Every structure is written in structure tokens, then in C-alpha cells.
């Protein structure tokens, strides 16, 4: 089973690196960050993931700061 997770980790890492390279090339070739972000948000709904991560962090902080019963 660990071999399967190793393959999954390699595929995910390569995907992230390839995405970073594509964004970097887009910025180097004269693209504006707003246009690159808008294109990514249109396709992958980046804002929704950012908002969700913020909500999760707030919920965890509220749970950690809540008084014990």
C-alpha cells in the first residue's frame, strides 16, 4: 500500500510543479497577475477554496479557544 501512496505523492508533486512552471511562464511572458488569477479562478474556482480554507481555520481557532465544559 505504501508503494501506491508513493506513486500518488509523485504524481501530485509533479502536477504542482508543472502548474507553478506554467504560471511562472505566463508571468514572465508578459501576463499580468490579475489575468492569470482570473483565468485560474474561472477554471478551478480558486476563491472558493481560499474562502473554505479561511472558514476551516476560523472554526479550528474557535474550537481551540472555546472554554472547556
LOKEVO-72559 format. One record per atom (N, C-alpha, C, O): residue in three letters; y, z negated, x negated. Coordinates in steps of 0.2 Angstrom, whole numbers, plus 5000, padded with zeros to 4 digits. Layout:
N
ALAYZX...
This chain:
69
UNK499450004996UNK500050005000UNK500650004996UNK501150034998UNK500649974990UNK501249974986UNK501450044983UNK501950054982UNK500950084982UNK501050154980UNK501450184985UNK501850234983UNK501250174991UNK501650214997UNK502350184997UNK502850234997UNK502550124996UNK503150094996UNK503550124990UNK504150134990UNK503250134984UNK503550164978UNK503750234979UNK504350254977UNK503350274983UNK503550344984UNK504150344989UNK504550384988UNK504150294994UNK504650294999UNK505350274995UNK505850304996UNK505250224991UNK505850204987UNK506150264983UNK506750264982UNK505650294980UNK505950354975UNK506250404980UNK506750434978UNK505950424985UNK506250474990UNK506950454992UNK507450494992UNK507050384994UNK507650364997UNK508150364991UNK508750384992UNK507950344985UNK508450344979UNK508650414978UNK509250424976UNK508250454978UNK508450524976UNK508950554982UNK509350584980UNK508750534988UNK509250554993UNK509950524993UNK510450564994UNK509950464991UNK510650434990UNK510950464984UNK511550474984UNK510650474978UNK510950504973UNK511150574974UNK511750594972UNK510750614978UNK510950684980UNK511550684984UNK512050724983UNK511550634989UNK512150634993UNK512750614989UNK513350644991UNK512750564985UNK513350554981UNK513550604976UNK514150614976UNK513050644974UNK513250704970UNK513650754974UNK514150784972UNK513350764980UNK513650814985UNK514450794987UNK514850834987UNK514450734988UNK515150704990UNK515650714984UNK516150734984UNK515350694978UNK515750704972UNK515950774970UNK516550784968UNK515550814971UNK515650894970UNK516150914975UNK516650954973UNK516150884981UNK516650904986UNK517350884985UNK517850914986UNK517350824982UNK517950794980UNK518250824974UNK518850844973UNK517850844969UNK518050874963UNK518350944964UNK518750964961UNK518050984969UNK518251054970UNK518851054975UNK518951114977UNK519151004976UNK519751004979UNK519750974986UNK520250984990UNK519250954988UNK519150924995UNK519550864996UNK519550824991UNK519850845001UNK520150785002UNK519750735005UNK519250755009UNK519750675004UNK519350615006UNK519250615013UNK518750605016UNK519850625017UNK519850625024UNK519450675027UNK519050665032UNK519450735024UNK519050785027UNK518250775025UNK517850785030UNK518150755020UNK517450735018UNK517150685022UNK516650685025UNK517550625023UNK517350575028UNK517350595035UNK516850575038UNK517750635037UNK517750665044UNK517150705045UNK516750705050UNK516950745040UNK516350785041UNK515650745041UNK515250755045UNK515650695037UNK515150645037UNK515050605043UNK514550595046UNK515650585046UNK515650545052UNK515450585058UNK515150565062UNK515650645058UNK515450695063UNK514650705063UNK514350705069UNK514350715058UNK513650725057UNK513250665058UNK512750655061UNK513450605054UNK513050545053UNK513350485057UNK513050435056UNK513850485060UNK514150435063UNK514250375059UNK514050315060UNK514650385053UNK514750335048UNK515050275051UNK514950215050UNK515550285055UNK515950225058UNK515550185062UNK515650125062UNK515050205066UNK514650165070UNK514250115065UNK514150065067UNK513950145060UNK513550105055UNK514050045052UNK513849995051UNK514650065050UNK515150025047UNK515249965052UNK515249905050UNK515449985058UNK515549935064UNK514949885065UNK515049825066UNK514349915065UNK513749875066UNK513649825060UNK513449775062UNK513749855054UNK513649805048UNK514149745049UNK514049695047UNK514749765051UNK515349715052UNK515149665057UNK515249605056UNK514849685063UNK514649645068UNK514049595066UNK514049535067UNK513549625062UNK513049585059UNK513249535055UNK513049475055UNK513749545050UNK513949505046UNK514349445049UNK514249385048UNK514749465054UNK515149415058UNK514649365062UNK514749305062UNK514049395065UNK513549355068UNK513249305063UNK513049245065UNK513049325057UNK512749285052UNK513249235050UNK513049175050UNK513849245049UNK514349195047UNK514449145053UNK514449085051UNK514449165059UNK514549125065UNK513849075065UNK513949015066UNK513349105064UNK512649065064UNK512649015058UNK512448955059UNK512949035053UNK512948985047UNK513448935048UNK513348875045UNK513948945051UNK514548895052UNK514448855058UNK514848805059UNK513948875062UNK513848835068UNK513648765067UNK513248755063UNK513848715070UNK513648645069UNK512948635072UNK512748665077UNK512548595068UNK511848585070UNK511748545076UNK512248495077UNK511348555080UNK511248515086UNK510948445085UNK510848405090
